[in-house]
Amino acid sequence: MKLVLQSLNYSPELTGIGKYNGEMCPELVKRDLNVTAVVAPPYYPEWQVHGGFSAFSYSTSKVEGVNVVRCPLYVPKNVTTIKRVIHLGSFAVSSFFALISQLFKKPDVIMLVQPTLFCAPFTLLYAKLTGAKVIMHIQDYEVDALFGLGLMGEGKVSRFVKRIESWLMKHFDAVSTISYSMIENAKRKGVDESKIIHFPNWSDTDFVTPQTCGAALKQEWGFKPMDKIVLYAGNIGNKQGLEVVLDAAKHYQAQPNVKFVLVGAGAYVDTLKANANQLDLNNVVFMPLQPWEKVPQMLALADVHLVVQKKGAADAVLPSKLTNILSAGGHALVTAEPHTELGQIANKHNGIYDCVEPENTAAFINGLELILNRDLTTHNLVARQFAETYLAKNKILDQFVTDINKLTNNI
């Protein structure tokens, strides 16, 4: 079977959608699929094209058995709503020309990852020309995030954009997404239930385990053995609402053994660093994104993991960082409202993590206090068991291959 992936993000990006695409495609090759990835040059979460790649030209390569086609992309230095739209639109156009170059190779399946929805009209046209089945895989509900986070106001424009989104989604042969609440959202947008595939993000539960020791990395980073490490690792962007972490760090300044470590990059990192300096927070440490080989050690050194999002993002965006935290058996504080999927998981699987209201500093500090006062010397068994049952990489990818074979009537 020939599959074409169309997505903004791909390896060697270390976090988010690029990480999952970069793991998925070689695994599909191992399962006897012929895979072409039509993607942008790596730029996320730094919002800067990585060294050795070009933002202005096409390139092709073969990486781990995957035919990788890199497309030109506008990457703004300072991300605004208008610049983001141009950024997304530039990939929609450049990736369409890359698809056209594949026209006579006749793929069986085209898989568009949202974001970005901007590609969808071109993807549907290409599928029409080639006769391929077409899947929209939703990692983020781009439109919901846009309006839910207040990046654009409600009104006539909002209703118009949402109607277009619904029309486009209904014209795909299948819509896959990463959580059950996001499946319900797809139904509300008019997608027939029979077209929906549950394709969650995963963790390599054989690589990220509670047995990993983080003591060496903790020492390498300059911390004392008795320091309590509160860790946030991932994208540092506006939608996270990480100001609450600085508020908590200010509260804990009187306890010098509690250290707040923010590992990552993103459009908001310089602002957050400036805010930390302005507050004179000597218990906050910023570290760059870590290579995948170091991730288990990084997770192991943390006493408490943070999964922080603003209101309005928790169901539009299910944080991918949580999968590895659970696989590591981490003790986590998650900002999510009870009605969201994160809130429902916490209610159903008692002890998997602690949930507090987003953008509520007092609740965040109280929740952190509760966790820090527990015995954190053993791993979170509920979290690890959940990961083994629901997030194991091979189980999830095997099921997805079965689903796309059904879509193409290969089984």
C-alpha positions in Angstrom: 0.0 0.0 0.0 1.2 3.5 -0.9 0.6 6.2 1.7 1.3 9.9 1.4 1.6 11.9 4.7 1.0 15.7 4.3 2.0 17.6 7.4 3.7 20.7 8.5 5.8 18.8 11.1 8.3 16.0 10.9 11.5 14.6 12.4 14.0 15.8 13.5 11.6 18.0 15.5 11.8 16.8 19.1 8.4 17.5 20.3 4.7 17.5 19.4 3.4 16.5 16.0 6.8 16.3 14.3 8.0 13.8 16.8 4.9 11.5 16.3 5.0 11.8 12.5 8.8 11.0 12.6 8.1 7.9 14.6 5.0 6.8 12.7 6.2 6.8 9.2 9.2 4.5 9.7 7.0 2.2 11.7 4.5 2.0 8.8 7.4 1.2 6.5 8.2 -1.8 8.8 4.6 -2.9 8.3 5.1 -3.1 4.5 3.7 0.3 3.6 5.4 2.5 0.9 5.4 5.9 2.7 6.1 9.4 1.3 6.1 12.3 3.7 5.3 15.7 2.2 6.4 18.0 5.0 8.0 21.4 5.9 11.6 21.9 7.0 11.9 21.4 10.8 11.2 24.6 12.6 9.1 23.8 15.7 9.0 24.7 18.6 11.8 27.3 18.1 10.0 29.0 15.1 13.3 28.9 13.3 14.3 26.6 10.5 17.0 24.1 11.8 20.5 24.2 10.5 21.1 22.2 7.3 17.5 22.8 6.0 16.1 25.5 3.8 12.9 27.4 4.1 13.0 28.5 0.5 13.5 25.4 -1.6 12.2 21.8 -2.2 14.4 18.9 -1.3 14.0 15.1 -1.3 15.7 12.4 0.8 15.1 8.9 2.0 15.1 8.6 5.8 14.5 5.3 7.6 12.8 4.0 4.5 10.5 7.0 4.1 10.6 9.2 1.0 10.7 12.7 2.5 9.8 15.7 0.4 10.5 19.0 2.1 8.5 22.0 1.0 9.2 25.8 1.2 7.7 27.5 4.3 7.4 31.0 5.6 8.5 31.0 9.3 7.9 34.3 11.1 10.3 35.4 13.8 7.5 37.0 15.8 4.3 35.0 15.6 1.1 37.0 15.3 -2.3 35.8 14.1 -1.8 37.3 10.6 1.7 35.9 10.3 0.5 32.5 11.5 -2.1 32.5 8.7 0.5 33.4 6.1 2.8 30.7 7.6 0.0 28.0 7.3 -1.0 29.2 3.8 2.5 29.1 2.5 2.7 25.4 3.3 -0.7 24.7 1.9 0.4 26.0 -1.5 4.0 24.6 -1.5 2.9 21.2 -0.4 0.2 21.1 -3.1 2.9 21.5 -5.8 4.8 18.7 -4.1 1.7 16.5 -4.2 1.3 17.3 -7.9 4.8 16.0 -8.5 3.6 12.6 -7.0 0.5 12.6 -9.3 1.4 9.6 -11.4 2.6 7.5 -8.5 -1.0 6.8 -7.6 -1.1 6.6 -3.8 -3.7 4.4 -2.1 -4.1 6.8 0.9 -3.4 10.4 1.6 -3.2 11.4 5.2 -3.4 15.1 6.0 -2.5 16.1 9.6 -4.4 19.1 11.1 -2.9 21.5 11.6 -3.2 22.8 9.0 -6.7 22.8 7.7 -5.5 25.3 5.0 -4.2 22.2 3.1 -7.6 20.4 3.0 -9.0 21.8 -0.3 -5.8 20.9 -2.1 -5.6 17.5 -0.4 -9.2 16.7 -1.5 -8.5 17.9 -5.1 -5.4 15.7 -5.2 -7.4 12.7 -3.9 -10.0 13.3 -6.6 -7.3 13.4 -9.3 -5.6 10.2 -8.1 -8.6 8.2 -6.8 -6.9 7.8 -3.4 -8.7 7.5 -0.1 -8.1 10.5 2.1 -7.8 10.7 5.9 -7.7 13.9 8.0 -5.8 13.2 11.2 -6.6 15.8 13.8 -3.8 16.5 16.4 -5.2 20.0 17.1 -8.6 21.4 16.3 -7.0 24.4 14.6 -10.2 26.5 14.4 -11.3 25.7 17.9 -7.9 26.7 19.3 -8.0 29.9 17.3 -11.3 31.0 18.8 -11.1 29.2 22.1 -7.8 30.9 23.0 -9.2 34.3 22.0 -6.8 34.7 19.0 -9.9 35.7 17.0 -13.2 37.0 18.1 -16.6 35.3 17.7 -19.2 36.6 15.2 -19.9 36.3 11.5 -16.3 35.4 10.7 -16.3 32.7 13.3 -19.5 31.1 12.0 -18.3 31.3 8.4 -14.9 29.7 9.2 -16.6 26.9 11.2 -19.0 26.2 8.3 -16.0 25.8 6.0 -14.3 23.5 8.5 -17.3 21.3 8.8 -17.8 21.1 5.0 -14.2 20.1 4.5 -14.1 17.5 7.2 -17.3 15.8 5.9 -15.7 15.4 2.5 -12.8 13.2 3.8 -13.2 9.4 3.6 -12.1 9.1 7.2 -11.3 11.4 10.1 -8.9 10.2 12.8 -8.1 11.9 16.0 -6.3 11.3 19.3 -8.9 11.3 22.0 -12.5 10.4 22.6 -13.6 14.0 23.4 -12.0 15.0 20.1 -14.0 12.3 18.4 -17.2 13.7 19.9 -16.2 17.1 18.6 -15.8 15.7 15.1 -19.4 14.3 15.3 -20.6 17.8 16.4 -18.9 19.2 13.3 -20.9 16.9 11.1 -18.6 13.9 10.5 -20.5 10.6 10.3 -19.6 8.3 13.1 -18.8 5.5 10.7 -15.9 7.6 9.2 -14.2 8.2 12.5 -11.0 6.4 13.6 -9.5 6.6 17.1 -5.7 7.0 16.6 -4.2 8.2 19.9 -0.7 9.5 20.4 1.5 6.8 22.0 4.5 6.3 24.2 7.4 3.9 23.7 6.6 2.1 26.9 9.7 -0.2 26.5 12.0 2.8 26.4 10.3 5.3 28.8 10.0 3.3 32.0 9.9 3.9 35.7 13.1 1.9 36.1 15.2 4.7 34.6 17.4 6.6 37.0 17.6 10.4 36.7 20.3 11.0 39.3 23.2 11.5 36.9 21.4 14.0 34.8 20.1 15.8 37.9 23.7 16.2 39.1 24.8 17.2 35.6 22.2 20.0 35.6 23.7 21.3 38.9 21.0 20.2 41.4 21.6 18.6 44.8 20.3 15.1 45.6 17.7 16.5 48.0 16.3 19.1 45.7 12.7 18.7 44.7 12.3 19.2 40.9 9.1 20.5 39.4 9.4 19.9 35.7 7.7 21.4 32.6 9.0 20.0 29.4 7.6 20.8 25.9 6.5 23.7 23.8 6.7 27.1 25.5 4.0 29.0 23.7 1.1 31.3 24.5 -1.5 28.6 24.7 0.2 27.0 27.7 -0.3 29.8 30.1 3.0 29.2 31.9 2.9 32.4 33.9 1.2 30.3 36.6 4.4 28.4 36.9 6.3 31.6 37.6 3.7 32.5 40.2 4.2 29.2 41.9 8.0 29.6 41.8 7.6 33.0 43.5 5.4 31.3 46.2 8.2 28.7 46.8 11.1 31.1 47.0 11.2 30.5 50.8 11.8 26.8 50.2 15.2 26.8 48.3 15.2 23.1 47.7 12.1 23.3 45.4 13.4 24.0 41.9 11.2 24.8 38.8 12.8 23.5 35.6 11.3 24.5 32.2 12.7 22.4 29.3 11.8 23.5 25.8 11.6 26.2 23.2 8.9 28.2 21.5 7.6 31.6 20.5 7.0 32.6 24.1 10.3 31.5 25.7 12.1 34.8 25.6 9.1 36.6 27.2 8.9 34.0 29.9 12.6 34.3 30.7 12.2 38.0 30.9 9.3 37.7 33.3 11.3 35.3 35.5 14.2 37.7 35.6 11.9 40.6 36.4 10.5 38.6 39.3 14.1 37.7 40.4 13.3 34.0 40.5 16.5 32.2 41.5 14.6 28.9 41.7 13.6 28.8 38.0 15.9 27.1 35.5 15.4 27.1 31.7 16.9 24.3 29.7 16.8 23.6 25.9 14.9 20.7 24.5 16.6 17.4 25.1 17.5 14.7 22.6 15.2 11.7 22.7 17.9 9.5 24.2 17.9 11.7 27.3 14.1 12.0 27.7 13.7 9.0 30.1 16.5 10.4 32.4 14.9 13.9 32.2 11.5 12.5 33.2 13.1 10.3 36.0 14.8 13.3 37.7 11.5 15.1 38.2 9.5 14.8 41.4 6.5 16.6 39.9 5.6 17.0 36.2 3.5 19.9 35.0 1.0 19.8 32.1 -0.2 23.4 31.8 -2.8 24.8 29.4 -5.1 27.8 29.2 -8.9 27.5 29.4 -10.3 26.7 26.0 -7.4 24.6 24.9 -7.8 21.3 26.8 -10.2 19.6 24.4 -9.0 21.4 21.2 -5.5 20.3 22.0 -4.6 17.1 24.0 -1.0 17.6 25.2 1.3 15.0 23.7 3.8 15.4 26.6 1.4 13.6 28.9 1.9 10.2 27.2 5.6 9.9 28.2 4.9 11.3 31.7 2.4 8.5 32.2 4.8 5.9 30.7 7.5 7.0 33.2 5.1 6.6 36.1 5.4 10.3 36.8 3.5 12.3 39.5 1.7 15.0 37.5 -0.2 18.2 38.1 -2.5 18.9 35.1 -4.5 22.1 34.5 -7.9 21.0 33.0 -11.5 21.5 33.7 -13.6 18.5 34.8 -15.7 18.3 31.6 -12.6 17.9 29.4 -11.0 14.6 28.4 -8.1 15.2 30.8 -10.6 15.9 33.6 -12.6 12.8 32.7 -9.5 10.5 32.6 -8.5 11.8 36.1 -12.0 11.0 37.4 -12.1 7.5 35.8 -8.6 6.5 36.8 -8.2 7.8 40.3 -4.6 8.7 41.1 -3.4 8.9 37.5 -2.6 12.6 38.0 -4.0 15.6 39.9 -6.3 18.1 38.0 -6.7 21.8 38.9 -8.6 24.6 37.2 -6.6 26.3 34.4 -5.4 29.9 35.0 -6.1 29.7 38.7 -2.9 30.4 40.6 -4.2 29.6 44.0 -5.6 26.2 42.9 -2.3 25.5 41.0 -0.2 26.2 44.1 -2.5 24.2 46.4 -2.4 21.3 44.0 1.4 21.4 43.8 1.6 21.6 47.6 -0.5 18.4 47.9 1.7 16.5 45.5 5.0 17.7 47.1 3.8 16.6 50.5 3.3 13.0 49.3 5.8 10.2 49.2 7.4 10.7 45.7 10.1 8.1 46.1 8.0 5.5 44.2 6.6 5.8 40.8 2.9 6.3 40.0 1.6 2.8 39.4 -1.8 4.0 38.1 -0.1 6.2 35.5 2.2 3.4 34.3 -0.6 0.8 34.1 -2.6 3.3 32.0 0.3 3.8 29.6 0.9 0.0 29.2 -2.8 -0.6 28.6 -3.7 2.3 26.3 -0.6 4.0 25.0 1.8 1.3 23.9 3.2 2.3 20.5 3.1 -1.0 18.7 -0.5 -1.8 19.7 -1.7 1.6 18.5 0.2 1.5 15.2 -0.9 -2.1 14.4 -4.6 -1.0 14.9 -4.1 2.0 12.7 -2.7 -0.2 9.9 -5.8 -2.4 10.3 -8.0 0.6 10.0 -6.5 2.0 6.9 -6.5 -1.5 5.3 -10.3 -1.6 5.9 -10.6 1.9 4.4 -8.9 0.7 1.2 -10.7 -2.6 1.2 -7.4 -4.5 1.5 -8.9 -6.8 4.2 
